[in-house]
Amino acid sequence: GSELHQYFTDLSKNKLNIVYKPQNITVIPKFVSGTVIEILSKNDNDDKLSQITEKLNLSKILERNISVLSGGELQRVAIAAAYLKNGDVYLFDEPSSFLDVSERINMAKLVRTLSSENKTVIIVEHDLAILDYLSDYVSILYGEPGAYGIVSHPQGVRVGINIYLNGYIKDENVRFREVPILFHEHPPQESLYGFGDTIYSYEDINISLGNFNLKVTGSEIHSGEIFGILGANGIGKTTFINSIFDSTMKNKERIEFENEGEEFKINVSLKPQYIKIDGDYPVSDIISNIRLSSHLSQSYKKRLINNLNLENIRERKIPELSGGELQRVAIAQCLSKEADIFILDEPSAFLDIEMRLQVAQLIRKSLEELKKAGFVVEHDIITQDFIADSILVFEGIPGLKGRASAPQSLRDGFNLFLKMMGITFRRDSATKRPRVNKLNSKKDNFQKSINEYYYIPK
């Protein structure tokens, strides 16, 4: 069309300033050095630094070196640096990765202000609730990963997301998905058979790291059970799961059953938040290792390889993988190990919505078949809803103190967490997908009044 023609003409003549926020922010410290304030000051052309640091909650980390920042902090700094630059077109590639729900909403509000300044803003985002919240129009990309991609005509945001979920573009007469992606309005019913034997129990935890203190109420986890972990960044979620991992690794965690006088050794498999796989070998080596795993059934191994689409990248070497490809490989490695507890820290980062839901189902099926237990830290509310049986909610003051009570049901856990965030979700009338309510809207106030922040009342 004429608009694209003019855009590419201006681009070829260097008439447009393009600002880009990259997908993989974890590599930023390799190319940028200095404190946060030093880095952002270089980009502050319109004296907006104090305003942006307040909106993205960066004030407390301005004097910290870029090399010691967490993933969420790095993401917010990268977004701030992009926003502060003078540009005509802003490209934000997966700006919600590593951000908690509240930070995602703040990011979306900030990015939307660029459009009011007559800037063109293009977002690549896999969190549908956030994409819905910040977009005016969406274009759907479909095709064959690694082979070809097709971009649809722009659609209004609600219609466009629903088309994506249904898999059929009516005005182009194209079907790119055989089975629609479906959502449930109510919490899934608890298993009639309950869970299996207790695999691991932990007493009340009290950890102090410098000025930070974490307290967690003790509990136990059973075979086939998955604890979903929700909470703001910086209040101890990763510290908690690392404490479980470290205790089992360093102490060779042995639980003695008093009545039987037996010892049970706990093995833990961890998929960390930040993925580092050393080596220059191809993905095919990892596929071979999975196929040679004697403790796994053939159907399990086949499902693991197929559902994570590892065959499509089998010839690619580890350093060549994108963020999403590396995530899939790391999940495969985690779920293929012989373990009693599987810990996955932000498994949806860099994955598209289809792969997120596929991974959620894979994690559930895997632990059910293995009769093992899992802890999953996840900021994408929709993905966590698909994965978890129970919810551990962390609350507190980021960087100072964190606290978590015993695991709760999905309804109670989501209500507590979203109440802390001050956010409610409604359901789309056509697809039942969760949509963020505008603060103090009629729907928002009503749901808060009946204490239903996520699920639809029965």
C-alpha positions in Angstrom: 0.0 0.0 0.0 0.9 3.7 -0.2 1.7 4.0 3.5 4.2 1.2 3.4 5.7 2.6 0.2 6.2 6.0 1.8 7.6 4.4 4.9 10.2 2.4 3.1 11.1 5.3 0.8 11.8 7.5 3.9 13.7 4.6 5.5 15.9 4.2 2.4 16.7 7.9 2.4 17.6 7.9 6.1 14.7 10.2 6.9 13.5 8.1 9.8 15.2 7.5 13.2 14.6 3.9 14.3 14.8 3.0 18.0 15.0 -0.7 18.9 14.6 -2.5 22.2 16.1 -6.0 21.6 14.5 -9.3 22.6 17.3 -10.8 24.5 18.2 -8.2 27.2 20.4 -10.6 29.2 23.3 -10.0 26.8 23.2 -6.2 27.2 25.9 -6.1 30.0 28.3 -7.7 27.4 28.1 -4.6 25.2 27.2 -1.8 27.7 29.0 -0.8 30.9 28.5 1.7 33.6 25.8 2.5 36.2 22.2 2.8 35.3 22.2 6.6 35.7 25.3 6.9 33.4 23.7 4.8 30.7 20.3 6.5 30.8 21.7 10.0 30.9 23.4 9.4 27.6 20.0 8.8 26.0 18.1 11.6 27.8 17.7 14.2 25.0 14.5 15.8 26.3 15.1 15.9 30.1 12.6 13.1 30.7 14.9 11.0 32.9 13.4 11.7 36.3 9.9 11.2 34.9 10.8 7.8 33.3 12.7 6.5 36.3 9.7 7.1 38.5 7.2 5.5 36.1 9.4 2.4 35.7 10.5 2.3 39.3 14.2 2.7 38.6 15.0 5.3 41.3 16.5 2.8 43.7 18.9 1.2 41.2 20.2 4.3 39.4 23.7 4.0 41.1 23.9 0.2 40.5 26.2 -1.2 37.8 24.5 -2.7 34.7 26.4 -5.9 35.2 24.6 -6.8 38.5 21.0 -6.1 37.5 18.3 -8.8 37.5 16.4 -9.7 34.4 13.4 -7.5 35.4 15.7 -4.6 36.2 17.6 -5.0 32.9 14.3 -5.0 31.0 13.1 -1.8 32.6 16.4 -0.1 32.0 16.3 -1.2 28.3 12.8 0.1 27.9 13.7 3.4 29.6 16.8 3.8 27.3 14.7 3.2 24.2 12.0 5.6 25.4 14.4 8.4 26.1 15.9 8.3 22.6 14.6 10.6 19.9 13.0 8.5 17.3 10.3 8.4 14.7 9.7 4.6 14.9 10.0 2.6 18.1 10.4 -1.2 18.0 9.9 -3.1 21.3 10.7 -6.8 21.0 9.1 -8.7 23.9 9.1 -5.8 26.4 7.3 -7.8 29.1 9.9 -10.6 29.5 11.1 -10.9 33.1 8.6 -8.2 34.3 6.0 -9.0 36.9 2.3 -8.2 36.3 2.4 -4.7 37.9 5.6 -3.8 36.0 4.0 -5.0 32.7 1.0 -2.7 33.2 3.4 0.2 34.0 5.4 -0.6 30.9 2.3 -0.7 28.7 1.0 2.6 30.0 4.4 4.2 29.3 4.8 2.8 25.8 1.3 3.9 24.9 2.3 7.6 25.6 4.6 7.4 22.6 1.7 7.1 20.2 0.2 10.3 21.6 3.4 12.0 20.5 2.7 11.0 16.9 5.4 8.3 17.1 5.0 4.9 15.3 5.3 2.1 17.8 5.6 -1.6 16.8 5.5 -4.2 19.5 6.3 -7.9 19.4 4.6 -9.5 22.4 3.5 -12.9 23.5 1.6 -12.0 26.6 -1.8 -11.7 25.1 -3.3 -9.7 28.1 -0.5 -7.1 27.8 -0.7 -7.0 24.0 -4.4 -6.4 24.3 -3.9 -3.7 26.9 -1.3 -1.6 24.9 -2.2 -2.1 21.2 -4.6 -0.4 18.9 -4.1 -2.8 15.9 -2.5 -6.1 15.5 -1.0 -8.0 12.5 -0.9 -11.8 12.7 2.3 -13.6 11.6 1.7 -17.2 10.6 3.6 -19.8 8.5 6.2 -22.5 9.1 8.9 -21.7 11.8 12.3 -21.6 10.2 10.9 -21.7 6.7 8.5 -18.8 5.9 6.2 -16.3 7.5 3.2 -14.4 6.3 1.9 -11.1 7.8 -1.9 -10.5 7.8 -3.6 -7.2 7.2 -3.9 -5.1 10.4 -7.0 -5.8 12.5 -8.5 -4.1 15.5 -6.8 -5.4 18.7 -9.8 -7.4 20.1 -10.8 -8.9 16.7 -7.2 -9.5 15.8 -6.3 -11.5 18.9 -9.5 -13.5 18.6 -8.7 -14.3 15.0 -5.2 -15.5 16.2 -6.8 -17.7 18.8 -9.4 -19.2 16.4 -6.8 -19.7 13.7 -8.9 -18.4 10.8 -8.6 -15.0 8.9 -12.0 -14.6 7.3 -11.2 -11.7 5.0 -8.2 -13.5 3.6 -9.8 -17.0 3.7 -6.8 -18.5 5.4 -6.8 -21.1 8.2 -3.5 -21.4 10.0 -4.6 -23.5 13.0 -6.8 -26.6 12.9 -7.9 -26.4 16.6 -8.7 -23.1 18.3 -6.9 -22.1 21.5 -9.5 -22.4 24.3 -9.6 -20.9 27.8 -11.6 -21.8 30.9 -13.6 -19.2 32.9 -13.6 -21.1 36.2 -10.8 -22.9 38.0 -10.4 -26.5 36.9 -11.9 -29.0 39.2 -9.5 -30.6 41.7 -8.6 -34.2 41.0 -11.1 -36.7 42.4 -8.1 -38.9 43.3 -6.0 -36.2 44.9 -2.2 -36.4 44.6 0.3 -39.2 45.5 2.7 -39.6 48.3 4.6 -36.7 49.9 7.8 -36.2 47.9 9.3 -33.3 49.8 8.4 -31.2 52.9 10.1 -28.1 54.0 9.9 -26.4 57.4 9.4 -22.6 57.9 12.2 -20.9 55.9 13.9 -17.7 57.2 16.7 -16.5 54.9 18.7 -13.3 55.2 20.8 -12.1 52.3 22.5 -8.7 53.1 19.6 -6.3 53.8 17.0 -8.7 52.4 14.9 -11.1 54.5 12.7 -13.9 53.3 10.2 -15.9 55.3 8.2 -18.8 53.9 5.6 -20.9 55.8 6.5 -24.6 55.6 4.5 -27.1 53.5 4.8 -30.3 51.7 4.5 -31.3 48.0 3.1 -34.6 46.6 3.8 -36.6 43.5 2.0 -35.2 40.5 1.5 -31.8 42.2 2.7 -28.5 40.8 3.1 -25.4 42.9 2.7 -22.2 40.8 4.7 -19.3 42.3 3.5 -15.7 41.9 4.9 -12.5 43.2 6.5 -9.2 42.3 10.1 -9.1 41.3 12.7 -8.8 44.0 10.7 -10.4 46.9 12.4 -13.8 47.0 10.7 -16.2 44.5 14.0 -17.2 42.9 15.7 -17.2 46.3 13.1 -19.7 47.6 13.5 -22.2 44.8 17.3 -21.8 44.9 17.2 -22.7 48.6 15.3 -25.9 47.7 17.7 -26.7 44.9 20.8 -25.8 47.0 19.7 -27.8 50.0 19.1 -30.9 47.9 22.3 -30.6 46.0 24.7 -29.7 48.9 23.1 -31.8 51.6 22.0 -34.7 49.3 18.6 -34.1 50.9 17.6 -37.3 52.7 14.3 -37.6 54.3 13.9 -40.4 56.9 10.5 -41.9 57.4 10.3 -42.6 61.1 7.8 -45.5 60.9 9.8 -47.4 58.3 13.3 -46.4 59.2 14.0 -45.8 55.5 15.8 -42.9 53.8 14.6 -41.3 50.6 17.0 -39.3 48.5 15.6 -36.3 46.7 17.0 -35.3 43.3 16.1 -31.9 41.8 16.2 -30.8 38.2 16.3 -27.0 37.7 15.6 -24.9 34.7 17.0 -21.5 35.8 15.7 -18.0 35.0 18.8 -17.2 33.1 19.8 -19.9 30.7 23.5 -20.6 30.1 24.3 -23.8 28.1 28.0 -24.1 27.6 29.3 -25.7 24.4 29.4 -25.4 20.6 27.5 -28.6 19.9 24.3 -29.0 17.9 20.8 -29.5 19.3 20.9 -33.0 17.8 23.3 -34.0 20.6 20.6 -33.1 23.2 18.0 -35.0 21.2 20.2 -38.0 21.2 20.8 -37.8 25.0 17.0 -37.7 25.5 16.5 -40.7 23.3 19.1 -42.6 25.3 17.6 -41.8 28.7 16.7 -45.3 30.1 14.4 -44.0 32.8 12.0 -42.4 30.4 9.3 -44.2 28.3 9.4 -44.0 24.5 6.1 -42.1 24.5 7.5 -39.6 27.0 10.7 -39.0 25.0 8.7 -38.6 21.8 6.3 -36.1 23.3 9.2 -34.1 24.8 11.0 -33.8 21.5 7.9 -33.2 19.4 6.0 -30.8 21.6 9.1 -28.6 22.0 9.8 -28.7 18.2 13.4 -29.8 18.7 13.6 -31.6 15.4 13.2 -28.3 13.6 16.4 -26.9 15.1 18.4 -30.1 15.4 21.2 -28.9 13.1 21.5 -25.6 14.9 24.4 -25.1 17.4 23.7 -23.8 20.9 25.3 -20.4 20.4 23.2 -19.8 17.3 19.8 -20.3 19.0 17.3 -17.5 19.6 15.9 -16.8 23.1 12.8 -18.9 22.4 14.8 -21.8 20.9 17.2 -21.8 23.9 14.3 -21.8 26.3 12.8 -24.9 24.6 16.1 -26.7 24.8 16.5 -25.8 28.4 13.0 -27.1 29.2 13.8 -30.3 27.4 17.0 -30.8 29.4 15.2 -30.1 32.6 12.2 -32.5 32.0 14.5 -35.3 30.7 16.6 -35.6 33.9 16.0 -38.2 36.5 14.6 -36.3 39.4 11.9 -36.2 42.1 11.3 -32.4 41.9 11.3 -30.3 38.8 11.8 -26.5 39.2 11.2 -24.3 36.3 11.9 -20.5 36.7 10.0 -18.5 34.1 9.6 -21.2 31.4 7.5 -19.0 29.1 10.1 -16.3 28.6 10.7 -15.7 24.8 8.0 -18.3 23.8 5.0 -17.4 21.6 1.5 -18.0 23.0 1.0 -21.3 21.3 4.3 -22.6 22.6 3.6 -21.2 26.1 0.4 -23.2 26.3 2.0 -26.2 24.7 4.8 -26.0 27.4 2.2 -25.7 30.1 0.4 -28.8 29.0 3.8 -30.6 28.5 4.9 -29.8 32.1 1.6 -31.1 33.5 1.6 -34.3 31.5 5.3 -34.9 32.2 4.9 -34.7 36.0 1.7 -36.7 36.0 3.3 -39.5 34.0 6.5 -39.4 36.1 4.5 -39.1 39.3 6.9 -36.3 40.4 6.4 -32.8 41.8 7.1 -29.3 40.4 7.6 -25.7 41.3 7.0 -23.2 38.5 7.8 -19.4 38.8 5.8 -17.6 36.1 4.7 -14.0 35.5 2.3 -14.7 32.7 -0.9 -15.2 34.5 -2.6 -17.1 31.7 0.3 -19.6 31.4 0.4 -20.1 35.2 -3.3 -20.8 35.2 -2.7 -23.7 32.7 0.2 -25.1 34.7 -0.5 -24.9 38.4 -2.5 -27.0 40.9 -1.8 -24.7 43.8 -0.4 -21.2 44.1 2.3 -19.9 46.4 1.9 -16.1 46.6 5.0 -14.0 47.6 4.4 -10.5 49.0 6.6 -7.9 50.6 8.8 -5.0 49.7 11.1 -5.6 46.7 14.8 -5.7 47.8 14.0 -5.6 51.5 11.7 -8.4 52.6 9.5 -11.1 51.2 7.0 -13.5 52.7 4.9 -16.4 51.5 2.3 -18.4 53.3 1.3 -22.0 52.5 0.1 -22.9 49.0 -3.5 -22.0 48.2 -6.2 -23.0 45.7 -6.0 -21.4 42.2 -9.0 -19.1 42.9 -7.7 -18.0 46.3 -4.1 -17.6 45.1 -5.0 -15.5 42.0 -7.3 -13.4 44.1 -4.7 -12.7 46.7 -2.0 -11.9 44.2 -4.1 -9.7 41.9 -5.6 -7.9 44.9 -2.0 -7.0 45.9 -1.4 -5.8 42.3 -4.7 -3.9 42.2 -5.5 -5.5 38.9 -8.7 -7.4 37.7 -9.3 -9.4 34.6 -12.6 -9.8 32.7 -13.3 -12.5 30.1 -13.7 -11.9 26.3 -17.3 -12.8 25.3 -16.2 -14.8 22.3 -13.0 -16.7 23.4 -13.2 -16.4 27.2 -9.6 -15.2 27.2 -8.6 -13.0 30.2 -8.5 -9.2 29.5 -7.1 -6.6 31.9 -9.8 -4.2 33.1 -9.0 -0.5 33.1 -8.3 0.8 36.6 -11.5 2.1 38.3 -13.7 1.1 35.4 -17.2 -0.2 36.2 -16.1 -3.8 35.6 -12.9 -3.3 37.7 -14.8 -1.9 40.7 -17.5 -4.6 40.5 -15.0 -7.5 40.5 -13.1 -5.9 43.4 -16.4 -5.6 45.3 -17.1 -9.3 45.0 -13.4 -10.3 45.4 -13.2 -12.0 42.0 -10.0 -10.7 40.4 -9.5 -13.4 37.7 -12.1 -16.2 37.5 -15.7 -15.7 36.6 -18.1 -16.3 39.6 -20.1 -19.5 39.3 
